[in-house]
Amino acid sequence: MTTSLNLLKRGEKAIIVSFELDNVPLKLLEMGCLPGNEVELVQIAPFKDPMYLNINGSHLAIRRETASFITVEKLSHE
Amino acid sequence: MSKQLNVALIGNPNTGKTSVFNQLTGLKQQVGNYPGITVEKKEGVCKLPRGVKAHILDLPGTYSLNASSLDENVVIELLLNKNDKDYPDVAVVVADVENLKRNLLLFTQIKDLNIPTILAINMADRMDRKAISLDIEKLEERLNTKIALVSSRKNTGFDKLKELIANYKNITTEPCVNASVIAPEYFERLRNAFPKQDLYKLWLVITQDVNFGKLDRNEMQSISTFKTESKSNLKRLQQKETIVRYQFINGVLKETLSIDHLAAKDLRSRLDRILTHKVWGYVIFFAILLLIFQAIYDWSSYPMDLIDESFAAMGEWVRNTMPPGAFTNLIAEGIIPGLGGIVIFIPQIAFLFLFISLLEESGYMSRVVFLMDRIMRRFGLSGKSVVPLVSGTACAIPAIMATRNIENWKERLITILVTPFTTCSARLPVYLIIISLVIPDERVLYIFNLQSLVLMLLYLIGFGTAVLSAWILDRILKIKSRSFFVIEMPNYKLPLFKNVAYNVIEKTKSFVVGAGKIILAISIVLWVLASNGPGDQFDNAEENSIARMEAGEFPESELDKHIASQKLEYSYIGYMGKAIEPVVQPLGYDWKIGIAIVSSFAAREVFVGTLATIYSVGSEEEETIKNRMAGEVNPILGGPLFNLASGISLLLFYAFAMQCMSTLAIVKRETNTWKWPILQLVVMSGFAYVVALVAYQLII
C-alpha cells in the first residue's frame, strides 16, 4: 500500500518509493533517504511533530511537512 | 628539519572525530579561527614513528562535500585548494562503526579528490556489544585504502593509525567511485573543456557556492557556462551521484560487514522512550536546567569566596611590600581589583561549560531539539534554536555561530536577534554580586535557596524575553524561506572525561583571557582617570578636608576617608560620572554605578571590576569587593546604595541591555549588514532603561 511518510504510525516500517526532489533537502538524501531504502518511524514528538526516523540505519528527525513529500510503500506488520 | 606532514581529520558529526583528535594531539593543540570567518579552527601536533611530526587539522564535521553551511564550506575550500598551506598530504576520514554506511559516503567523495585517504573506524569497543563483525582486509581492498580500527574510549588502535599516517605514501590515490557515470555526456563536455583539471573537482566547483582560490579568471568564466544547467537539474544529478555512491557502498558492506540487528536494539530505544516522552521529556529537561543553576549558584560559592579573599590579601601584600608610589598604587588599586573581578567568576563559568559540554557529548541535546521543535516553531524559531539559546547561557558569541545549522533563514535570523537576551556568563558576575547584596540568604520550603531561585528567575526572564521577542519578530519580518529541517539523533554515549575536560579548560581559558585583556585595559584607564583631576579642587582636596575637619565638620578619624572621596569626586572620572548622573539617577544609581554601566558597554563583566577599581581608589583599607559595595551609601536618600529597589533595577537593566561589542560584531558578520546589530543595540538597551526605571519607581 503506498502512502506518504507523514501518515505512518509509531513503529511502522516502509520502503521509500519516491519523493519530490525540490521539497526534500539534499542532506536528507545523503543521510540515506533514497528510493528502495527501508524507513521506520521510531517516535513522534509531542504535538505530533517532528518525526524521528530510522532510515537505512541512520537515526534522524525531520518535520512532518518534509515527510509529506516522501512516498512510501508500507510493509505489512511484523 | 624535514617538512611537517599535513594531516586533515574529516568526518561526519557524532563520529567521535574530536576525541580522535584529542588522542592524537593530547594537550598540544590550539583553537583559533579561520581567517575572515568565525569558524573554529582546531589544530595540533602529533609525534609519529621514526621521529616524523604531523600537523593535524580537525576540520568541521560534515555529512558530505555538498556544503550547506559556512562550517562545511571550510572543508571543501581547503580540499580543493592545493596551494593552501594546510592542504593535506593525507586525509584521515573518521567513521563510526555503527554508522559505517553513511560515513562511507563522505569517504568515497574524499577519495575521488585524489588525496591519499586513510579510514579510521572509531568506537571499535562497541563492536562486541553490538555483534558487529568486519572483514578489514577485504574492506581495505575494496575501498583502495588502509584502515585503522580505533577506540578513543579505550585508547586502542592509535599506534596503528600513526603508523599508517607515517606511511601514507603507500596508499593509492585511485578513486573508488566514478562520479561521471551519472551524466556521461555532461562530464565528457567538461573533460574536453578542462583537459588539465580533475573531473570530480570541477563538478564540485560547479555545484557549490564557495570561493576557490586556485582557478584563474578565464577558467572561472568558462566554468560558469556549465552552471547554466538549472538548479533542479543539478540537484537531480547530485541525487544520482548519491545513489551511485550508496550502491557502491552497499555492495562493499554486503561482503564485509555483518550486524546482528537483534543485539543492536537496546539502550537507545529505552532511553528515547523516557527522554522524548511527552511529559517526562519536559520534566527531565527542566530538572536538568534547575540542576545547572543550583550548581552555578550554590556549589561554586565556596571557591569564589576563596578567590575574592585571596585577591584582597594580594592587594594588601603589594601595598605593604612594594615601595610606595604611583606604580604600586596602579597595581594595588587598579590592576589587582580589576583582575579579581574576573578571576572570581572562573568557578561558575567552568560549571556552565561543563554542563553544556556534557549535554552535547552525551547525545541528549538532539533529543531536546526534537522535543522543542514544534513549540519553538510557534514563536518563529526552530528546535535547533534551543542549542543557541542554551549555549547562550555561556556566551552569545559561540551561540550565534551555532545558529549556522538552522536551515531556514528566517528562523535563523530571529534566533540570532533574540539570543543576546539569554543570560550569558558575563551577566553572572553582575547578578551574583547584586543578588548577594540585596536578596536575603534564606531557604524556601527548606530546600531551595532564595538567592538561587532569584537567579533562576533571571534566567527564565532572559529566555522568556527571547521567546516573546521572537514571536513579535516572526509577525513583523516578512521573509519567505523554505523550512528544511534535518537533525541526526546520535547514539547515547557516556561523555569522555578527556573531551569534556579539554572543552571546559579551553572555553574557560578563552573567556578569561578575552575578558581579562579588556578588563586590564579598562582598569588601567579608570585608575588613571580616578587618580588624576583637572582642577584646584582635586589638587587641594587634602588641605580642604583638613580645614573642614578643623572647623569641626567631622572627627579626625574620618579624615583619610574624606580626602579620598573628595579626590575621587573631583577626578576626571568624577566629572564624567556627574555628567551622566542625571540619566541614571531615576533608576536609583549613583554616578559610580553610572560609570560602571558605561564601561560595561565594552563587555558586561567589566561592571564588577570597574566598581572594584573605583571603590578601591576611594578607600584606603583593603576589603573584598562585596563588602565595599555593601558599605556604599546613597548620596541623596541615605541608607545603603545597593538596596532592593536599586538592586532589582540594576538586575533588570543588565537582563535586557545589549552591552557587548563582540556580540554586535558577530551579528554583523553573520547577517552581513549593520542593520541588525544596530537594531539590537537600540531596541534592547532602550527597553532595558524603561524597565529598570519602572521597576525602581515602583519598589522605592
Chai-1 contact restraints between the chains, C-beta under 6 A:
chainA,res_idxA,chainB,res_idxB,connection_type,confidence,min_distance_angstrom,max_distance_angstrom,comment,restraint_id
A,D22,B,S232,contact,1.0,0.0,6.0,A-B,restraint_1
A,P25,B,F484,contact,1.0,0.0,6.0,A-B,restraint_2
A,L26,B,N66,contact,1.0,0.0,6.0,A-B,restraint_3
A,L26,B,Q238,contact,1.0,0.0,6.0,A-B,restraint_4
A,K27,B,V486,contact,1.0,0.0,6.0,A-B,restraint_5
A,L28,B,V486,contact,1.0,0.0,6.0,A-B,restraint_6
A,L29,B,Q239,contact,1.0,0.0,6.0,A-B,restraint_7
A,L29,B,T242,contact,1.0,0.0,6.0,A-B,restraint_8
A,E30,B,Y63,contact,1.0,0.0,6.0,A-B,restraint_9
A,E30,B,S64,contact,1.0,0.0,6.0,A-B,restraint_10
A,E30,B,T242,contact,1.0,0.0,6.0,A-B,restraint_11
A,G32,B,R102,contact,1.0,0.0,6.0,A-B,restraint_12
A,L34,B,I243,contact,1.0,0.0,6.0,A-B,restraint_13
A,Q43,B,D272,contact,1.0,0.0,6.0,A-B,restraint_14
A,Q43,B,T276,contact,1.0,0.0,6.0,A-B,restraint_15
A,A45,B,F370,contact,1.0,0.0,6.0,A-B,restraint_16
A,P46,B,K278,contact,1.0,0.0,6.0,A-B,restraint_17
A,F47,B,R374,contact,1.0,0.0,6.0,A-B,restraint_18
A,D49,B,R374,contact,1.0,0.0,6.0,A-B,restraint_19
A,P50,B,D373,contact,1.0,0.0,6.0,A-B,restraint_20
A,G57,B,K101,contact,1.0,0.0,6.0,A-B,restraint_21
A,S58,B,R102,contact,1.0,0.0,6.0,A-B,restraint_22
A,H59,B,M489,contact,1.0,0.0,6.0,A-B,restraint_23
A,L60,B,E488,contact,1.0,0.0,6.0,A-B,restraint_24
A,L60,B,M489,contact,1.0,0.0,6.0,A-B,restraint_25
A,A61,B,F370,contact,1.0,0.0,6.0,A-B,restraint_26
A,A61,B,I487,contact,1.0,0.0,6.0,A-B,restraint_27
A,A61,B,M489,contact,1.0,0.0,6.0,A-B,restraint_28
A,I62,B,V486,contact,1.0,0.0,6.0,A-B,restraint_29
A,R63,B,F485,contact,1.0,0.0,6.0,A-B,restraint_30
